[in-house]
Amino acid sequence: MLRFHFPIVIIDEDYRSENTSGLGIRALAQAIEREGFEVLGVTSYGDLSSFAQQQSRASAFILSIDDEEFKDGPDLDPAVLSLRKFIEEIRFKNADIPIYLYGETRTSQHIPNDILRELHGFIHMFEDTPEFVARHIIREAKSYLDGLAPPFFKALMDYAQDGSYSWHCPGHSGGVAFLKSPVGQMFHQFFGENMLRADVCNAVEELGQLLDHTGPVAQSERNAARIFNADHCFFVTNGTSTSNKMVWHHTVAPGDVVVVDRNCHKSILHSIIMTGAVPVFLAPTRNQYGIIGPIPESEFSPEAIRAKIAANPLLKGVDPDAVKPRILTLTQSTYDGVLYNTETIKAKLDGWIDTIHFDEAWLPHAAFHKFYGAYHAMGKNRPRPKEAMVYATQSTHKLLAGLSQASQVLVQDAQNQKLDRHLFNEAYLMHTSTSPQYAIIASCDVAAAMMEPPGGTALVEESLAEAMDFRRAMRKVEKDYGQDWWFTVWGPEKLADQGIGRQEDWVLEANATWHGFGNLATGFNMLDPIKSTLITPGLDMSGKFAPTGIPASIVTKFLAEHGVVVEKTGLYSFFIMFTIGITKGRWNTLLTALQQFKDDYDKNAPLWRILPDFVAAHPTYERMGLRDLSQSIHEAYAKGDIARLTTEMYLSNLDPAMKPADAYARIAHRDTERVSIDELEGRITTSLLTPYPPGIPLLIPGERFNRKIVEYLKFARDFNKRFPGFHTDVHGLVEQDGEAYVDCVKAE
């Protein structure tokens, strides 16, 4: 049988005393241990907030209360106030864990009702034998633990421990094959018995089928749909890139007109290619820091979209009034955390576009806290669109607790239209593996169960609170440094003095200088506080370069060598996320590492000492100091006016010359040619061209290179040669013989 470590926690100030009370509570603890349960005994609550974290590792709590703790009356006594506070901390996260009070003579009439209602029982010392009381408590603890595991995870654990011989794939047969080889032994010891026993084939009937959504898999998907406020949920084991393709292949056919956020993930662009659709793009705003902002609200009106249809060269001769787009796909949230009011978008497009798809890869947490309001796809007690089906694709591995590649498709039926699950499953089968990884399925199941309120709400609130504390700490350091330089965290000028503050503080107001996105519609966008973009010195919001500066790539290389790895690096910004796994220790470590960077920069510390791994890979920097290197790259950026160039490049008009699918098909027919950067202007690309950072495609198959894009590629080419190790990675460029090329449609 699998053994889990969930001790019964006893908190009694007499736990180690030799008085009557101490003897009694230890006798109970010993009786519990004789029944096979672990006991953790402590003498005080200590830090209430920290100790309440034990709720995730405990199977029950026994809290003592005795006669002396009522001398001032139960409503005034400090001990009772501490008891009340502790129970509140437990119940904030966990509504089900058993809590018992343990006393000598006091009864429930002496306990305030708000405490009583949270209890599973009141134990009177010496009224029953310790053995009887222990069995009663253990029964409740076992019942609690038995109810923790959601359906699929429970079935998988049961299968892994039942001792069945495996005659099906995978070939390691529950890990046995690894035991026959030294390196296999190492692998087995590293990952462990349970993971390998749980790595099974889809032929195991008692686990159900992911491919046709039956058995425990189906139960878990229904459970997740309920938790996430959806009508349907489909677990996906190869990422939200695949989830997006499933939605598209169910919805879009060749020649269909589709409306797409230009700031979309490349999987959406792959979906355009695969389905043979004709895209009409909605252009987002952008500030001079390179941070991508929202698409203006006015762009979502049918009239504005029809105007784009009329102007699209690929739809020449088509009556825009006769076109009904098949799908709208919107990135929610943007990489830097900008959100849309989804109810506004649904109201604008319901009845005209049948499918509204929110790519919420970075937003699965928003459904679990009132702070986010209507700034996510599906909320409880919100009106359904009359005609439009609403899809949300979410990466539960990004901000929740799923394993890598864990994703899900959520679907909300319209009032007048419901999902045909059998037809959707045809698209699902097209893109899922017939050999799914069962640990990933289990993590989808558990990640959803963890978000069940109140636990999920508490986890999100902790993320928000940690993010706010980090922002306040960064501002405190900035204030302490006075006129000296420091890093800033991009966001609204006003922060709550404590706690998470108000939602309205994070709504993007029109023409606010801090965001730089111009005249935004009231209430249409907000910034998610857990997405933190740090700005380094050297560039202001107008795009003007200061005399000195610190490019972000240098900071993030420094952080990496100090054990801090960030999510994304821009020119003068880098990005971190406060997921439900981030702790005070982690963000304080980041803050101290930034202070160390400042000290080393101010001293112009030699790179060989502070970046030894980097210098070993790139000896050309061995004799440079940190400030010298920063200034060299900063001056190169300023000379190339790179902030203005990248902004103009991403906001420039793009010229679609061919349907994306037709241009991409030239690859299969080998009807392409490799064109050097200097000769690219006017040529038609056959593949995506995607600079990292920020990872947003510049061009998709069928579009022509314009002058701004070619200028940028020339800058990147020259910069990469001058500063090895800091190169701009552009997916779609082909390096040959020291030169860079792009595969284009062969010239006629």
N, C-alpha and C positions, 0 to 999 in steps of 0.2 A: 504493500500500500504506500502511496506517495505520502511523505511526511512533510507537513508545513509547520512553520514556527510562528504560531500566533499565541503568545502567552496570555494567561489571565493576569491582569495588572491589579495589584493591591496597593492602595495608598492609605497608610495609617501611621500617624506619628509615633505610635507605640510598637511598630512592627519589630523593632529590635530590643524592646524593653523587656524587663523581667517581671513586670506587674501583671495583674490578672488580664487586662486587655491585651497585652502583648502575647501572653501565653495562648489566649483564645484565638487570636488572628493567625498565629503561627500554626496552631493545630489545624485550622481550616486550610491553610496553605499546604501543609503536609498531606492532608486528606486529598486535596486536588491533585497533588503530584503522584500519589499512589494510584490514582485513576488514570495516569498516563498523560496528564496535561502539564505544561510548563507554567511556572508562576514567576512573575517579576514583582518583588516587593520593595517599596520605597517608603520613606518616612515623611515626605512633604510634596506639595505640588510643585515647588520650585518656580521656575518660569512657566506660568500657566500656558502661555501661547505655545512655547516650545514643547512642553510636555504633552499637550493635546495632539501633537503630531503622532503620538504613539497610537492614535486610533487606527492608523493604517496597518499597524503591526500587532494589534491586540485582538483577542477573541471576546473579552469581557473586562469590565472594570468593577472593582469592589472598593468603595470609598467609605472611610470610617466617619462616624459622627458620634460624639459621646456627650455625657451630661454637662461637662465643663464648658462645652461650646455653645451653651444657651444662657449664660449668665446675664447678657444684655438683651435677651430676646432674640428669636431667630431672624428677625428682619434687620437687626442692627449688628449682630455679632460678626466680627471680622472673619471667623472661620466659615460661617455660613455664606457670607458674601463671596469668599474664595471658592467654596463649593459650587455656588451658583455660576460664577464666572467660568469655572472649569467645565461644568456641564454644558454651558453655552458654547464654549470652544469646541467641545466634542460634537455636539449636535449641528454646529455650523457646517461640518463636513460629513457627518455620518448619522443618519436618522435611525439606524437599525442596531448598532452594536449594543449588547446588553450592559446596563449600568445598575449596580446594586448599592444600596446604603447598608452599612453595618454598624450597629450600636448596641448599647447595653440595656437601657430601660426606656429610652425615648421611642415614641411611636409616630405613625404618620400624622397624628393630629398636631405634632410639634414642628412639622416640616412645611415650609411655604409651598403652596400649590404649584407654582411654576417649576419647582424642583420635582415634586412628586410625579407630575405628569410625564416626566422624561425617564422615570425609573422602570426597571423590570421587576424589582422586588426590594423588600426591606428585611434584612437579616437581623434577628435578635440573638445576641450572644447567649449561649448556653441553653436555649429553648429546645434545640434539636442537636443531634450528634453532628460533629464535623463531617462525618462520612455522608450523612443524608444531605446536608446543605451542599457539600461538594458535588454530589451527583446531580442535584437540582441545577446548580450553576453550570456544570459541564453540559447538561442537556441543552440549556439555552445557548451556550457558546457553540456547541456543535450545530445546532439549528441555524445559528447566524452564519457560521462558516459554510454550511451546505448551501446556503442561498446566495453566496457571493458569486460563484462562477456562472457566467452567461452560458446559453445552451451549447454552442459549438465547442467552446473551450472545455466545458465539463465533459462532453462526449469524447473529446480528444484525450483528456487526462485518463478517463476510464479505459479507453482503448490501449493507451500506452502502458498501463500498469496491469493489464489482464493476463499477460504472459503468453499471448498467442504467437505461434511461429509464423514468420512472414515468408510467403512463397511468391509474392508479387514484387513489382518494382517499388522503390528504387533498389538498385543492386546491392547496396551496403547492408540490406536486411536488418534494419533496426540498429545499425552501427557495428554489427558483427564483423563485416568485411574490414573495417578499419583496425580491428584488433589483430589482424594477420600481418601487419606491416609496421615497422618502427615509426615511420612518419604518420601512418594511420593511427597508431597508438597516441601520438602527440595530438593529432586532430581530435580524437575521441576524448582525451583528457581535457582539452581546451573547451570544447563545446558541451560535453557532458552527455550522460545517458539519456536524460529525458528528451532533449532536443532531437536526438537521433532516433529514439523509439517513436517519437511523434512525427517523424518525416516519413509519411506513408503515401500510398498510391490512391487515386480516386476510386479504386475498386472496393474500398472498405465501406460496406453498405451502412453500417451503424453510424458512420459519421455524416451520411447524407452526401449530396452532390452539389458542388459549386456550379457545375455546368448547366444543370437544370433546376437548381435552387430547390432542393428537397431536403427533408430530414432536419437534423440539427442546424445545418447551414441556413436553411430557410427560416427556422425559428429565430436564429440570430439576426438575420437580415430584417425580419419583421420587428424584432426588438430594437434594432438600430434605427429603423424608420420612425418608430414611435419616439425614441429619444431625441432624434434630430428634427422632429416636427414635419416629417415627410409621409407620403402615402406609400412609397416604395423605396427600397434600398437594395443596391446590388454591390456586393463586395468585389473589389478588383485587386488582383495580386501583382500587377505590373505597372503601378503608378497611375497618376492622373493624366499623363500623356495618353495612356490607353483608355481611360475613362472618357476623355474628350472625344476620341475617335469612335467609341461606341455610340455616344450621343449623336454624333454627326452622321454616322453610317445608318443609323435608324431614321434619320430625319431628312437628309439631303440626298438628292439624286443629280446625275449629270445635267449641267445647264441651269440648275437652280440659282437664283440670285440670293446671296447671303449677306448679312450685315455684320461686320466684324470690327472689333476694337483693334486699331493698328498696334496698340501696345498689348499684343496677345502672345501667349506662349507659342513656341514653334510647333507644338503638336496641333494647334488649331490651323496653322498654315499647312501642315502636312495633311490635315483633314480636308482642306480646300483642294489640295492636289489629288488626293485619293478619291474624292467624291465627284470631281469634275465640275465643281461649282464656279460661279462667277462672283468674285468678292466685291463688295462695296465697303470701303473702309471709313471708320469714324476716327478722326485724328485727335489725340489727346493734347493737352497743353504741356508745357515743359518750362522749367525755370533754368537760370544760367548755371546753377549748380549741377545741372544734368539730371535733376530729379523729375521723373515723369508724373505729371498731374492728371486731373480728370478730363474726360471729354465734356465739353460744355453741355448743359442740359438742353439747350436749343437744338443740338445735333440729333436728339432722339425723337424729334417730331416726325410724323410721316411726311410732312411737306419738305423738311430738310433732307430726308433720305431719298425722296423722289427726285429732288434736285441733283443729288449725287448720282442716282441711276441715269438721269438724263445726260450728265456730263461724262459718264464712263465710256471710253472708246470701245470697250468690248461689248457694249449694249447699244451701239449705234443703230438707229432705226427702230428701236423698241419703244413702244409707248410706255413711259414711266407710270402712267395712271393704271395701266393694265398689269403691272408687275406686283406680285405679292411675295415679299421675301420669305424664304423658308425658315430662317432662324436668325436670331440676334445672339451673338456670343460676346460677353463682356468680362473683362478681367476684374475680379472683385475679391481681394483688393489688389491694387498695384503693388509692385515690388517694395515701394517705400511706404505702403500702408494707407493710401488714399482709398476711401470707400464711397460707394454710391448709395443713395436712398432708393432701394429697389422698388418700393411701392410706387414712387413717382414714375419710374421707368415702365413698370407693369401697366399703370393707368394710361400712359401715353400710347402704348403699342398693343394693348389687349384688343383682339378682334381684327388686327391688321397683320401682325406677325404671329403665327401659330405656336412657335416654340421660342421661349426665352431661356437662354442658357447662361448661367453665371459660373465662370471658372473660379471657384472658391478654394483653389489649392492652398492658399495662404490664409484661409478664414474659417476653418471648421469650428473654432472656439466661440465664435460670435453668438451662436444660438443660445448660449448658456448664461448670458448675463444681460440684465436690463440696460446696462451702459450702452450697448450697441443698438438698441431700439430697432428701427426699420432698416438699418444699414447692413443687412445680410439677406440672403435669398428667401428663407422660409422661417417664419416665426409663429409662435402659438397665438391663436385667436386673431389672426390677420385674415382679411377677406381674400377669397380665392379669385383669380381672374376668371372671367366668364368663358373665354375661349382659349386663352394661351396656356399651354403646358409649360411648367417651370421646372428646369433641371438645375441642379447644383452638383458640380464635380469637386470632390474634396480630397486633399492629401492628408489622411489621418496620421501619416508619418512625419509631416512637417511641423505641426504645432501641437498635435495631440501625442498619444503614446503608442502609435502603430510602429511596427518595424518598417524599415526601408521598403518602398514600393507599395505599402498599404494605402489603398485608396477606396473611394466609394462613389457611386452615382446615386444621388437622391432625386426623387421625382415627386412633384406635387400635381395632382390632377386638377384640371379646370372644372368649373361648374358644369360645363356642357361637353366635356371631353375627358376621357379616362385612358390611361396607358394600357395598350394591349401588350401584356407581359410576354406573350409567346412571340409576337413580332419583334419586340425589343430584344428578346434573347437571341434572335438570329444575328443581330449586330454584335451582341455580347460574345457569342461563340466565334464570330469572325476574328475577334481580337484577343480573346483570353487563351491561355495555355490549357491543353488537355492534361497537363501534369502540374497543377497549381501547388505552391508551397503551403502546406497546411499550417505552419507556424505563422505565416503572414495572415492567413484567414483568421486564425485564433487571435492575432493581435488586432485585427479589425473589430472582432467581437468584443475583446476586452477594452479596447480604446473607447468604443461606444458605451459599454457598461460603466466605465469610469466617469463618464460625463453625466450619468443619471443624477439629477438634483437630489439632495443638496450638494453632493460631493463635487459634481462638475462645476456648479456655480462657484463653489469655494475655490476650486483650482484656478478658474479664470480670474476671480477676484484677486487671488494671490499674484498671478502674472501681472495684472494691472498695477497692483500695489508695488511690486518690485520694480516695474518699469518707472513708475512715478518717483519712487525713492531714488532710483539711479539718476533720473533727470534732476531732481532737487540736489543730489550730492554733486553732480557735475557743475551746477550753477553755484553751489557753495564754494567749490574749489576756484571757479572763475572769479568770484567776488574776492576771495582771499588773495589771489594773485594781482588784483587791482589792474593796473595798466599793462601788466605783462601779458604775454599771449597764452591762450589755452584753447582747448577744443570746445565746440558748442554742439548741443544736441538739437537738431532741426525740429521745430515745433512751435506752438503758440507761445506768445510772450508771457502770458499769465498762467501760472501753475497753482493748483490748490496748495495751501500750506501743509496739509497732511491728507492722507487717504487718497482715494482715486479721483475725487473731485466730480465735476458735473460733465455730462455729455456735451452740453452746449459750449463748453470751453474748447472743445476739440472740433467743432464744426467750422469749416472753412468759410470765412466771411469774404465778401467781395472786396478785391483790391487790397487785402491785408498784405503788408510788406513782408511778413515772415515767410509766406508761402510762395509769392512771386508768380501766381498763376492767373492774375488779372481779375476780370469782373465775373466772378462765379455767381451762380444762382443761389439765392438764400435757402439754406437748409438742405442742399442737394448732396453735399460732400462732407465727410469728416475724416480726420486722421486717427488711425488706430494707435493708441499710445504704446502698445507693446512692440511696435516696429520703430526702432530707434536708428535714425541716420545721423552719424556724427560728422560734423564739418571741420575740416582742417584749415589752418590759416593759409592765405595766399590768394583767395578769389572771393569777390563779393557778389551779392545778388544781382547786380547789374552786369556781371560778366567781366568786370575790370580786375586785372591782375595787380596785386600789391608788389612793391619792390622786392620783398622776400616772401617765400612761401614754402609749404610743406606738402608735397603731393601725397595723397592718401596711400598709394601703393607702398611707399617707404614705411609708413606707420604700420601697415598691416603685415609687412614682412618682419618688422621688429616684434610685433605682437606674436606672430607665429613662432618665432624662435624663443618666445617666453611662454609658450603653451596656451596661447589665446588665438583661436581661429575664428575669423569673422565670416559672415554670410556672403557679402558682396563688396567689391571695392570699385569706386569711381575715380574721377580725377582728383577731387578735393573732398571726397566723402566716402565713408564706409558704413556698412549696415549691419546691425545686430538685432536679434529677436529675443523677446522675453517669453519663451514657451513655458508650458506648465512644468518643465524640468529645470528651469533656471532658479538659482538660489542666491541669497545674499552673498555667500562666499564667492560665487562666480563673478557677479558684477563688481564686487569690491576688488577682486583680483584684477579685473579689466581696468578699473580706475587707477589702481596703484601701478599697473604696467604703463598706463598712459603718463602718469607722473614720472616714471623712470625714463620714458622716452623723452619727455621734456627736459629732464636733467641732462641726459646724454646729448640731446640736440644743442642745448645752451652751452655745453662744454665742448661741442664739436668732437665728441668721443670717436676714436678710430674704429672703423667698421670691422677690422680684423678681430677686435675685442668684443664688440656688442652684437655682431652678426656673423659669428664664425662659420656657421653652416653655409650661409649665402656666399660669403667671401671664398670659401673653399670651392664652391661651384663656379664662381666668377672672380678669379684672381685679379682682374683688371681694377677692381675697387679696393684692393688691399691697402693702399696708401692714402685713401680718402677718409675724411671725417664725415660724421652723420649730417652736419649742417652743410658741408660742402656739396655732398651728393644731393641733398634736398634742393639746394639752390640751383644746381646744374639742371636738374629735371624741371624745376619750376621755370627757369628761364627758357628752356626749350618749349614748354607749354605756352608761355607768354608770347614768344616769338612767332609760334604757329597760330596764335590766337585761337587755341583749340576749343575753348569754351564756346565762343561764338560759332566756330565752324561746326561743332557737333550739334549745337542747337539748330542752326540753319539747315543742316543736313537732315535731321530727323523731322523738321517741319516743312521741308521742301516738297513741292508738288512732284508726285511720282507718275510715271507714264507707263500704264499697262499696255503692252503691245500684243500679247497673246494670253489666252487662258492659261492659268498656272498648270493645269493638267497637260495641256498640249506642249508647253515648253519643257516640262519635266519628261514627257514621253520621248523627247529628242535624245535623252540619255540612253534609254532602252534601245533606240534605233541607231545609237552611236553617231547621231547627226549633230555633233557638237565640235567646238574647237576651243583650245586653251588660249586666252587672250591676256596679254600683259597689262599691268595696271595703267601704263601710259597710253594705252590704246582702247581703254574701256568705254569712254564716253559714247553714249548712243547705242551700245551693244545690249543685247537681251540676255539676261542670265537664265541658266537652266536649273539653278539650285539656290537655296537660301544663303544669304550673306549676312552673318550675324557677328558683330563685334562683342567681345567680352572684356570689360564691362560695357554696357549694362546687360547684354544678353538678349536684346530686342532686335529682331531681324530688320536690317536696312532695306533689303529687297527680297522679293519672292520670285519664283520662276515666272517668266513672262514679262517682267518689268525691265525698263531700260536704265542704264547707268546715267546719272546726270553729273554735271560738273562738280557740285558740292561733294557728292559721294566719292568721286575720283580724287578730289583734293584731300579728302580725309584719308583715303587709302595711301596716297603718296606720303602724307605726313606720318602715318603709322609705319610704313615701310622704312622711312629714313630714321624715325625714332627708334625702331626695333634694332637697327644696325648700330646706333650710337649707344643705346643703353640696354645691353643684354641682361636678361633677368627681370626686366621691367616691361617686356614687350606687350603690346596690345594683341590679344589673340582674336583673330577674325576667322570664324568658321565659314568655309566656302572659298577661302584663299588656298591655292595649291602652291606649295613651295617646290621649286625645281631649279637646281644649279644656282642657288643664291638669289633667284628672282621669284616674284609672286605673280600668280596668274589666277584667272577665274574662268570656269567652264561656261561658255556662252553658246547660244544657238548659232550654228554654222552660217556664215554670211552667204547670201544667195549669189 
